[in-house]
Amino acid sequence: MRLDKFLKVSRLLKRRTLASQACKLKAVKVNGVEAKASRQVKEGDILELDLANIYLKVRVERVPHGPVKKGDAHALYSLLEERRKDWREELWE
């Protein structure tokens, strides 16, 4: 499954276009390497999302073959790390 589609189906990002834009802005890494939206995701991959106000690091547990119910989306990945960013801290750096 494509990276942008996985990010949308797993509900890590709200829309596929946002996932594609995040990849273009080099805010998404797969196994430590900046990834394009078209990169194929497989089980065991480590995804890093460095967005405006949050940093997420997740492991892909399952790649679905079709639609996923909202309640089952969290089972597609396991959260390894999460950091919230405070925009006020960045002003003083």
URKALIN-V848511 format. One record per backbone hydrogen bond with DSSP energy under -1.0 kcal/mol. CO is the residue of the C=O (numbers start at 0). NH is the residue of the N-H. E is the energy in kcal/mol with one decimal. If there is no record, write none. Layout:
# URKALIN-V848511
co=CO nh=NH e=E
co=CO nh=NH e=E
This chain:
# URKALIN-V848511
co=0 nh=40 e=-3.1
co=1 nh=5 e=-2.5
co=2 nh=6 e=-2.5
co=3 nh=7 e=-1.4
co=4 nh=8 e=-3.0
co=5 nh=9 e=-2.7
co=6 nh=11 e=-1.5
co=6 nh=12 e=-2.0
co=14 nh=18 e=-1.8
co=15 nh=19 e=-2.4
co=16 nh=20 e=-2.3
co=17 nh=21 e=-2.4
co=18 nh=22 e=-1.8
co=19 nh=23 e=-2.0
co=20 nh=24 e=-2.0
co=21 nh=26 e=-2.8
co=22 nh=25 e=-1.4
co=26 nh=49 e=-2.9
co=27 nh=34 e=-2.0
co=28 nh=47 e=-2.5
co=29 nh=32 e=-1.5
co=32 nh=29 e=-2.8
co=35 nh=38 e=-1.5
co=36 nh=3 e=-1.8
co=38 nh=2 e=-1.9
co=41 nh=44 e=-1.8
co=44 nh=59 e=-2.8
co=45 nh=30 e=-3.4
co=46 nh=57 e=-2.6
co=47 nh=28 e=-2.5
co=48 nh=55 e=-2.5
co=52 nh=84 e=-2.8
co=53 nh=50 e=-2.2
co=54 nh=82 e=-2.4
co=55 nh=48 e=-2.8
co=56 nh=79 e=-3.0
co=56 nh=80 e=-2.0
co=57 nh=46 e=-2.9
co=58 nh=77 e=-2.2
co=59 nh=43 e=-3.2
co=68 nh=71 e=-1.2
co=71 nh=74 e=-1.2
co=72 nh=75 e=-1.6
co=75 nh=60 e=-2.4
co=75 nh=61 e=-1.8
co=77 nh=58 e=-2.5
co=80 nh=56 e=-2.5
co=82 nh=54 e=-2.7
co=85 nh=88 e=-1.2
co=85 nh=89 e=-1.1
